[in-house]
Amino acid sequence: MTRIKKFFAVFALLSVELLVVWILFLACILIFVVTAYRIFLLKKDDIDSRVFNFLAAHISTKTTSIMEAITFLGTHYFLIPANIILIAYFLFIRNHRWYSIKLPVVAIGGLTIMLLLKQIFSRPRPLIPLLEPARGFSFPSGHAMMSSSFYGLLIFIVYENVRNPYVKWSLISFLVLLIFLIGLSRVYLRVHYASDVIAGFATGLIWVVVSVSVIRGIENYSRKKIDPGLEMGNG
């Protein structure tokens, strides 16, 4: 009887988690579609102008230095070494092969999708960068997309592996805040519009959900293929 109760408790928890993931996935798709529709078909950029005007009132030398430091955490100069370190950690220290596969899949796949979307939409950058102009097209924001996919995957890893609820939710809250601040830094520095960042967040989270779901499916399938062989060997 106790086992049955535990089974239904786990099943209910998994159902809630699955529902939350699906809601997040569909919400991100809707956000991206609505954002792209407003910008490229309706030609409405009033939200972008309002955000620029709001942030302009808060520009200072100190804030700019802070935003430069935050935006660095979303650059390839930081994310590539961070990915390599984590891959090595899960491959050689934790001996968790599937996490070491998920990291490069999410990183490389996300980069490919980002470059493809930038070419499709070909939106020019804002004309008034606060510091140095950024290269390439503007929509969606590469910083927002890559940070939401990388740090979003870290959130998934923390949620699955950290048992202490205080530590778990503290880390998750910190990572969510970091993702938001990286996106905010791009708009503050005027190298992206707010709509670019919103679309980047949505695309990054969509890619995390898709890639993790596919890899988890392959992982579960491989376990089913291996387990019967182990059982026969043990017999």
QUISULTA-V470156 format. One record per backbone hydrogen bond with DSSP energy under -1.0 kcal/mol. NH is the residue of the N-H (numbers start at 1). CO is the residue of the C=O. If there is no record, write none. Layout:
BEGIN
NH:CO
NH:CO
END
This chain:
BEGIN
5:1
6:2
7:3
8:4
9:5
10:6
11:7
12:8
13:9
14:10
15:11
16:12
17:13
18:14
19:15
20:16
21:17
22:18
23:19
24:20
25:21
26:22
27:23
28:24
29:25
30:26
31:27
32:28
33:29
34:30
35:31
36:32
37:33
38:34
39:35
40:36
41:37
42:37
44:38
49:45
50:46
51:47
52:48
53:49
54:50
55:51
56:52
58:55
64:60
65:61
66:62
67:63
68:64
69:65
70:66
71:67
72:68
73:70
74:71
75:72
79:75
80:76
82:78
83:79
84:80
85:81
86:82
87:83
88:84
89:85
90:86
91:87
92:88
93:89
94:89
96:90
100:96
101:97
102:98
103:99
105:101
106:102
107:103
108:104
109:105
110:106
111:107
112:108
113:109
114:110
115:111
116:112
117:113
118:114
119:115
120:116
121:117
122:118
130:189
138:123
141:196
145:141
146:142
147:143
148:144
149:145
150:146
151:147
153:149
154:150
155:151
156:152
157:153
158:154
159:155
160:156
161:157
162:158
168:164
169:165
170:166
171:167
172:168
173:169
174:170
175:171
176:172
177:173
178:174
179:175
180:176
181:177
182:178
183:179
184:180
185:181
186:182
187:183
188:184
189:185
190:187
191:186
192:186
197:193
198:194
199:195
200:196
201:197
202:198
203:199
204:200
205:201
206:202
207:203
208:204
209:205
210:206
211:207
212:208
213:209
214:210
215:211
216:212
217:213
218:214
219:215
220:216
221:217
222:218
223:219
224:220
225:221
226:222
227:223
230:226
231:227
232:228
233:229
234:230
235:231
END
